[in-house]
Amino acid sequence: MKRIAIIGAGGWGTALAIVLSRNFEDIRLWVYEPDLCERMRETRVNDLYLAGAFLPPSVTPTHEMCETLADAEVVITAVPSEFLRGVFERIALLARPEQVFVSATKGLENRTLLRMTEVITETLRSEFDPKLAVLSGPTFAREVAHGAPAAVTIASADEDLARLLQLKFANSMFRFYTNTDVIGVEMGGALKNVIAIAAGLAEGLSLGSNAMAAIVTRGLSEITRLACACGARRETLAGLSGLGDLVLTCTGALSRNHRVGVELGRGRKLDEILKSMRMVAEGVNTTAAARELARQKGIDMAITEQMYAVLFENLPPREAVRVLMERELKAE
């Protein structure tokens, strides 16, 4: 493998282009905004989403999808979940059966409740059955771009494909572990954002470390219940794409979802918070999707239910805490 395409030049897509430039001599980075693409070509910096991190010479920003995909052996998608289907409807016109598609997007599609690989498969199936993998784990884009070490999971139902991508992607700053549990890896990556909003809310309300520990622990229990009901393996949720990503997103200062929760806890309105953010906080939409999916599966997700009420029904954050604390007592 010599050429890869990365679809999406937000913080994460740009960081992946930078870190994987150690492994590949030709990386095409698709940029949605034409003016941003032009600036990135001239300055070699993504000033909108990842200021301060320079693009290596092997990374070529482009606004043209056909140029991005031309001769690419691997296509990595790093666009927000709400836009993934639309992007793949464009990709489907240019994609080739021999290409490998790697989803680096974390979320559930709100309307269909599908995981990202399911959206990709559904979109491409009229042309061919795609070779698919998922890249997920505890990573902040800024740290990855600046060369801080990180460990992630590469998951595929095709174990040989996961192993091949592991060997091609890994380098001294980016360590990969393989997994065949695509459902568990995707569900962990999506649902942790919901719990991160709850963790941020606890910080915004100054509830202390005890509350934070309880949210992370009980949040993991919720994530595991729903993921396993969807077909995941329990042990996957104890790994990098489950517990690892959950801890990072709930406690890290760079977490967008955590920041949404903090601001809610401080009394700001959701619309105001989201308008002040350049990048998407996936946990907001995922909260609605996760709540609906849990109800369909008959799974109890108390934290998710309360986050939905805070986000979409204007429940005061302190009232959500009271409801959680006064629920029926039960065994762990």
NORWO-V237953 format. One record per backbone hydrogen bond with DSSP energy under -1.0 kcal/mol. NH is the residue of the N-H (numbers start at 1). CO is the residue of the C=O. E is the energy in kcal/mol with one decimal. If there is no record, write none. Layout:
BEGIN
<<NH	CO	E> <NH	CO	E>>
END
This chain:
BEGIN
<<4	26	-1.9> <5	74	-2.9> <6	28	-3.0> <7	76	-3.5> <8	30	-1.5> <14	10	-2.1> <15	11	-2.2> <16	12	-2.5> <17	13	-1.9> <18	14	-2.0> <19	15	-2.7> <20	16	-2.5> <22	19	-1.0> <23	20	-1.7> <24	20	-1.7> <26	2	-1.3> <27	58	-2.7> <28	4	-2.4> <29	60	-2.4> <30	6	-3.0> <31	62	-2.7> <37	33	-2.4> <38	34	-2.0> <39	35	-2.0> <40	36	-2.7> <41	37	-2.1> <42	38	-1.8> <43	39	-3.4> <44	40	-1.7> <47	45	-1.3> <50	46	-2.4> <53	50	-1.5> <55	44	-2.9> <59	56	-1.9> <60	27	-3.2> <62	29	-2.5> <68	64	-2.0> <69	65	-2.4> <70	66	-1.3> <72	69	-2.1> <73	3	-2.4> <75	100	-3.3> <76	5	-3.3> <77	102	-2.6> <78	7	-3.2> <83	80	-1.8> <87	83	-2.2> <88	84	-2.5> <89	85	-1.8> <91	87	-2.2> <92	88	-2.5> <94	91	-2.2> <95	91	-2.1> <99	96	-1.8> <100	73	-2.1> <101	131	-3.1> <102	75	-2.9> <103	133	-2.7> <104	77	-2.9> <109	114	-2.7> <113	109	-2.9> <119	115	-1.9> <120	116	-2.3> <121	117	-2.5> <122	118	-2.5> <123	119	-2.1> <124	120	-2.4> <125	121	-2.0> <127	124	-2.4> <128	124	-2.5> <133	101	-1.8> <134	155	-2.5> <135	103	-2.8> <136	153	-2.2> <139	137	-1.2> <144	140	-2.2> <145	141	-2.8> <146	142	-1.5> <147	144	-1.6> <148	143	-2.6> <150	173	-1.6> <152	175	-2.8> <153	136	-3.6> <154	177	-2.8> <155	134	-2.7> <156	179	-2.0> <162	158	-2.2> <163	159	-2.2> <164	160	-2.3> <165	161	-2.5> <166	162	-2.2> <167	163	-2.2> <168	164	-2.1> <169	165	-2.6> <170	166	-2.0> <171	174	-2.0> <175	150	-2.8> <177	152	-2.1> <179	154	-1.4> <182	180	-1.5> <185	181	-2.1> <186	182	-2.5> <187	183	-2.9> <188	184	-2.4> <189	185	-1.9> <190	186	-1.9> <191	187	-2.8> <192	188	-1.6> <193	190	-1.0> <194	191	-1.0> <195	191	-1.4> <196	192	-1.9> <197	193	-1.3> <198	194	-1.4> <199	195	-2.4> <200	196	-2.4> <201	197	-2.4> <202	198	-2.1> <203	199	-1.7> <204	200	-2.9> <205	201	-1.9> <206	203	-1.5> <207	202	-2.6> <212	208	-1.5> <213	209	-2.5> <214	210	-2.0> <215	211	-2.5> <216	212	-2.3> <217	213	-2.3> <218	214	-2.9> <219	215	-2.2> <220	216	-2.0> <221	217	-1.5> <222	218	-2.0> <223	219	-2.6> <224	220	-2.5> <225	221	-2.2> <226	222	-2.2> <227	223	-2.7> <228	224	-2.6> <229	225	-1.7> <230	226	-1.2> <231	228	-1.2> <232	227	-2.4> <236	233	-1.2> <238	235	-1.1> <239	236	-1.7> <242	239	-1.0> <243	237	-1.1> <244	239	-2.4> <245	240	-1.5> <246	242	-2.4> <247	243	-2.8> <248	244	-1.9> <249	245	-2.5> <250	246	-2.2> <251	247	-1.5> <252	248	-2.8> <255	252	-1.3> <259	255	-1.7> <260	256	-2.0> <261	257	-1.8> <262	258	-2.4> <263	259	-2.4> <264	260	-2.1> <265	261	-2.5> <266	262	-1.3> <267	264	-1.6> <268	263	-2.3> <273	269	-2.2> <274	270	-2.8> <275	271	-2.1> <276	272	-1.0> <277	274	-1.3> <284	281	-1.6> <286	282	-2.2> <287	283	-1.9> <289	285	-1.9> <290	286	-3.4> <291	287	-2.2> <292	288	-1.9> <293	289	-2.6> <294	290	-2.7> <295	291	-2.0> <296	292	-2.2> <297	293	-2.0> <299	294	-2.8> <305	301	-2.5> <306	302	-2.1> <307	303	-2.4> <308	304	-2.3> <309	305	-2.0> <310	306	-2.2> <311	307	-2.7> <312	308	-3.1> <313	309	-1.4> <315	309	-2.2> <320	316	-1.7> <321	317	-1.8> <322	318	-2.1> <323	319	-2.4> <324	320	-2.1> <325	321	-2.4> <326	322	-1.9>>
END
